[in-house]
Amino acid sequence: MIVLVGSPVAHEDGRAAGLLAMLVPALVATGATVEIVGRVGEDARGELLLHDLQRVGAGHVAVFRDPTRTTPIFEEAGIPLDAEDVQLGLGYLRTIDAILVVDPAHETLLEVAAEAARFNAARLVVLMSDAESAAVLAAIPADRFAPQGRTPPVQIAYERGSEAAIVPLLCAHLLADNFSATEAQ
């Protein structure tokens, strides 16, 4: 199972938009099981968004509905997650092979994801679109991610708006056991 940690965004009509909308079908097409840990508003757009992601193969048992927020549209950032959201969401899921964390907002959230990756012997990929996310990752000692000689997380920087260009690269890293990087290019 591949877990995508990051809140999804939608088009005005509720169709999935952004990175998760592009990445989920690409991963599912390879036969991967995909679950999302995130947060949407408790509104009609959020329900339509989750149905759209489910239609293309994403599980959303760990997507929380927030009655105090509206589901963001594509031009906006997703609803921020906190470490407790991620810990609870990952706790629902079993047999995790890889975890992708999109733009971690703070050190604690990333440490929770790293602990889940260690516990499951899963790959950890961290996607960063800004210096703030990179600073969060840099603040955590390497041995927190890779104790006893284990592989450190893969770090990928990207610019917002270039999501389609990085989907093959993300697939290559998330499906490392059954998808080679050369196939992704």
Secondary structure, DSSP 8 states (H G I E B T S, - for coil): -EEEES--EE-TTS-EEHHHHHHHHHHHHTT--EEEEEEEESSHHHHHHHHHHHHTTEEEEEEEEETTS---BTTS------HHHHHHHHHT--S--EEEEES--SHHHHHHHHHHHHHHT-EEEEEESSHHHHHHHHTS-HHHHSGGG----EEEE--TT-HHHHHHHHHHHHTTTT--HHHH-
